[in-house]
Amino acid sequence: MDIAVLNGVSKRYGEVIALSKFDMRVKQGMINGFVGPNGAGKSTTLRLITGLTLPDNGIVELFGASPITDIRNRERVGFVSEYDDLYSWARVRELMQYMCRLTRPLSGNINDRINNTLIRVGMAKFANRKISSLSKGMKQRVKIGLAILHDPEFLILDEPLSGLDPLGRRAMMDLFRELNRERGVSILISSHILEELEDIVQRIVLIHRGQTIAEGKPERIRELIYSYPHEIVFKTIPECVKSILSEIVQIDGLVQSIKISSEDSFQKVSVITANPMTFYDELVRIAVEKSSPIYHLEAISESVEKLFEYLIKGGHVT
């Protein structure tokens, strides 16, 4: 069942086309990923689903009804905006108390609910701190806490991991899994980093320039990424370049081109390969066998922009 549906939706801001005949379905009971480069139309899509903006054309449904006309359904949604939209003058606990008064009547003791929420997002020790004194990561935790405070059925998260350190990211990911697994909360998470969502989502929609480019299970999206040529860059010391490359080029069909340049005291090697997974495996093997250290390894073509350029030319996943 679909908890949110967009069908043939278009949205323009002046001369800027945010969405163009855009289709998307958010599956109920799942953690759904929504990935695209900055400016692709992700935030506009989320604002349409929540009823915060109107489409120019097309149909938007939330719980089977319009989010604009059936405003009661908004009470069933928790929303984390990409913007720093907290009241800077308020203290963390005060802000949560204020939000409790604005939402639907909540069951149980309000203070207990707030305390439990603060613990869940790791902000219990900072409950009396002013919002203005918090780091970006702390503010992000508060925003997530506010979104789950009223036990929503549907959680919409716009770049929710922005500003969080690695431990904070892991903690929030665990929280999202818990909400989905134990409480049945449907979740839609947007990000411009595909790798950020792979381990948590059950389905991914890719958006580029306001249009759906591909959708499918994370493993299918990953297969798609590795189905087109990649530019892989690594750095090593000058005396090891020849021993590494002499082995690499002997593997049939692995390397399409090689470019070498100097960078500081290292040699920077850029390789185009049609089989990146095999390349990674072989590079590690050769580095170990030849005692040739690799100081930096980066897949340039794995950026979201590169992926979407490829998809526009050749593919669509369902």
C-alpha positions in Angstrom: 0.0 0.0 0.0 1.2 3.5 -0.8 1.2 6.0 2.1 2.0 9.0 -0.3 1.5 9.3 -4.0 2.6 11.9 -6.5 1.3 11.5 -10.1 2.3 13.8 -12.9 3.2 16.6 -10.6 4.8 19.8 -11.8 6.1 22.7 -9.7 7.7 25.9 -10.9 9.3 28.8 -9.0 9.4 31.6 -11.4 11.8 30.5 -14.2 13.0 27.5 -12.2 11.3 24.2 -12.8 11.5 22.2 -9.6 9.4 19.2 -10.7 8.2 18.2 -14.2 5.5 15.5 -14.6 7.1 13.8 -11.5 5.8 10.4 -10.3 6.6 8.8 -7.0 5.1 6.3 -4.5 6.1 6.0 -0.9 5.4 2.5 0.4 3.6 2.1 3.7 5.5 0.3 6.5 8.9 0.8 4.8 11.9 3.0 5.1 12.0 4.7 1.8 15.1 6.5 0.4 14.9 9.6 -1.8 18.2 10.5 -3.4 19.3 13.2 -5.7 21.9 16.0 -6.1 21.3 19.4 -4.5 18.6 21.2 -6.5 17.1 18.1 -7.9 13.6 18.7 -6.4 13.8 16.7 -3.2 12.7 19.4 -0.8 9.9 20.6 -3.1 8.6 17.0 -3.2 8.6 16.7 0.6 6.8 20.0 1.0 4.2 18.9 -1.5 3.6 15.7 0.5 3.2 17.6 3.7 0.9 20.1 2.2 3.3 23.0 2.8 3.2 24.0 -0.9 0.8 23.5 -3.8 1.5 21.7 -7.1 1.0 23.6 -10.3 -0.3 20.4 -12.0 -0.8 16.8 -11.1 -2.1 14.9 -8.1 -0.6 14.6 -4.6 -2.1 12.2 -2.0 -1.3 11.6 1.6 -3.1 8.7 3.3 -5.3 8.6 0.2 -6.4 12.2 0.4 -5.2 15.6 -0.5 -2.7 17.0 2.1 -4.1 20.4 1.4 -7.8 19.8 1.9 -7.6 17.1 4.5 -5.5 18.8 7.0 -6.2 16.2 9.7 -3.8 13.8 8.1 -1.0 16.3 8.8 -1.3 15.3 12.4 -0.2 11.8 11.5 3.1 13.1 10.0 6.4 14.1 11.6 8.6 16.3 9.4 12.2 17.3 9.7 13.0 20.2 7.4 16.3 20.8 5.8 16.3 24.4 7.2 17.5 25.6 10.6 14.0 26.6 11.6 14.1 26.2 15.4 13.3 29.1 17.7 16.8 30.2 18.8 15.5 32.0 21.9 13.9 28.9 23.4 15.5 26.2 25.6 15.3 22.7 24.3 12.7 21.5 26.8 10.6 24.7 26.5 10.5 24.2 22.7 9.2 20.7 23.1 6.6 21.8 25.6 5.5 24.5 23.2 5.2 22.0 20.3 3.1 19.7 22.5 0.5 22.4 22.8 0.4 22.9 19.1 -0.1 19.3 18.1 -3.1 16.9 18.5 -4.0 15.9 22.1 -1.2 13.5 23.3 -1.8 10.5 25.6 0.0 10.1 28.9 2.1 12.5 30.9 3.6 15.2 28.6 6.7 15.6 30.7 7.4 11.9 30.6 6.9 12.0 26.8 9.3 14.8 26.5 11.9 13.2 28.7 11.7 9.9 26.8 12.1 11.8 23.5 15.1 13.7 24.7 16.7 10.4 25.8 16.0 8.8 22.4 17.7 11.6 20.4 20.6 11.9 22.9 19.7 15.4 24.2 18.6 14.7 27.8 21.8 16.4 29.1 21.1 19.5 27.1 17.4 19.9 27.9 17.9 23.3 29.5 20.3 24.7 26.9 19.2 27.5 24.6 18.8 26.5 21.0 21.1 29.3 20.0 24.0 27.7 22.0 23.7 24.3 20.3 25.9 22.9 17.6 24.5 22.1 14.2 24.4 18.4 15.0 22.6 19.1 18.3 20.0 21.2 16.6 19.5 18.3 14.1 18.8 16.0 17.0 16.3 18.4 18.5 14.5 18.6 15.1 14.3 14.9 14.9 13.0 14.8 18.5 10.3 17.3 17.7 9.2 15.2 14.6 8.7 12.0 16.7 7.3 13.7 19.8 3.7 13.0 18.9 4.2 9.4 17.7 3.6 10.0 14.0 2.6 7.2 11.6 4.7 8.7 8.8 8.1 10.3 9.3 9.4 12.6 6.5 13.1 13.5 6.9 14.8 16.0 4.7 18.6 15.5 4.9 18.2 14.4 8.6 21.9 13.4 9.1 23.3 16.8 8.1 25.7 18.2 10.7 25.9 14.9 12.7 29.2 13.3 13.5 29.6 9.6 12.6 28.4 8.4 16.1 25.4 10.7 15.8 24.6 9.4 12.4 24.7 5.8 13.6 22.5 6.6 16.6 19.8 8.3 14.5 19.9 5.5 11.9 19.3 3.1 14.8 16.4 5.2 16.0 14.8 5.2 12.5 15.1 1.4 12.3 13.6 1.1 15.7 10.6 3.3 14.9 10.0 1.4 11.7 10.5 -2.1 13.1 8.8 -1.8 16.5 6.2 0.9 15.9 5.5 0.4 12.2 6.3 4.0 11.3 6.6 4.6 7.6 9.7 6.7 6.8 10.8 8.7 3.8 14.5 9.9 4.1 16.0 12.3 1.5 19.7 12.6 0.9 22.2 13.6 -1.8 24.5 10.8 -0.7 23.4 7.4 -1.9 25.8 5.5 0.4 24.3 7.2 3.4 21.0 5.4 3.0 21.9 2.0 1.5 22.1 0.1 4.8 18.7 1.4 6.2 16.2 1.8 3.3 14.2 -1.0 1.7 13.5 1.0 -1.5 15.2 4.0 -3.2 13.9 6.6 -5.6 16.4 8.6 -7.6 15.5 12.1 -8.7 17.3 14.4 -11.1 16.2 17.8 -12.4 12.7 17.2 -11.2 12.1 13.8 -12.7 12.2 10.2 -11.5 15.3 8.5 -13.0 15.3 5.2 -11.3 13.8 3.3 -8.4 14.3 -0.1 -6.8 15.8 -2.0 -4.0 19.2 -0.8 -2.7 21.0 -3.8 -4.1 19.6 -3.2 -7.6 20.6 0.4 -7.4 24.1 -0.6 -6.3 24.3 -3.1 -9.2 23.3 -0.3 -11.6 26.1 1.9 -10.2 28.7 -0.7 -10.9 27.4 -1.5 -14.4 28.9 1.6 -16.0 32.6 2.7 -16.3 34.1 4.3 -13.2 37.0 6.6 -12.8 39.0 5.4 -9.8 41.9 7.5 -8.4 44.5 6.2 -6.0 47.8 7.6 -4.6 51.0 5.7 -3.9 54.7 6.4 -3.7 56.6 6.9 -7.0 58.7 3.7 -6.7 55.5 1.5 -6.4 53.6 2.8 -9.4 55.3 0.6 -12.0 54.9 -2.6 -9.9 51.2 -2.0 -9.3 50.3 -1.0 -12.9 52.3 -3.8 -14.5 50.0 -6.3 -12.7 46.8 -4.4 -13.3 47.1 -4.0 -17.1 47.7 -7.8 -17.5 44.1 -8.5 -16.3 42.0 -8.8 -19.5 39.4 -6.1 -20.0 39.9 -4.5 -16.6 41.4 -1.2 -17.5 40.3 1.2 -20.3 42.7 4.0 -19.6 45.4 5.2 -17.2 46.6 8.7 -16.4 49.5 9.4 -14.0 50.4 12.7 -12.4 52.5 13.9 -9.5 50.9 15.4 -6.3 53.2 16.4 -3.5 55.4 13.4 -2.8 53.0 10.9 -4.3 52.0 9.6 -7.7 48.3 10.1 -8.4 46.9 7.4 -10.7 43.6 7.8 -12.4 42.1 4.6 -13.9 38.9 4.1 -16.0 37.5 0.7 -15.5 34.3 -1.1 -16.6 34.5 -3.5 -13.7 35.1 -1.4 -10.5 34.4 -4.2 -8.0 37.1 -6.5 -9.6 39.4 -3.5 -9.8 39.1 -2.8 -6.1 39.8 -6.5 -5.3 42.8 -6.7 -7.6 44.3 -3.4 -6.4 44.2 -4.6 -2.8 45.7 -8.0 -3.7 48.5 -6.4 -5.7 49.2 -3.8 -3.0 49.6 -6.5 -0.4 51.6 -8.9 -2.5 54.0 -6.2 -3.8 54.2 -4.4 -0.4 53.0 -1.3 -2.3 51.1 1.1 0.0 47.9 2.8 -1.2 47.5 6.2 0.6 44.3 7.4 -1.0 41.5 5.7 -2.9 38.5 7.5 -4.4 35.8 6.6 -6.9 35.1 9.8 -8.8 32.3 8.4 -10.9 30.3 7.3 -7.9 29.0 10.8 -7.3 25.3 11.2 -7.6 25.7 13.6 -10.6 27.7 11.0 -12.5 25.2 8.3 -11.7 22.3 10.4 -13.0 24.1 11.4 -16.1 24.5 7.7 -16.9 20.9 6.8 -16.0 19.5 9.6 -18.2 21.4 8.1 -21.2 20.7 4.5 -20.6 18.6 3.1 -17.8 15.6 3.0 -15.5 15.3 0.5 -12.6 12.0 -0.8 -11.2 
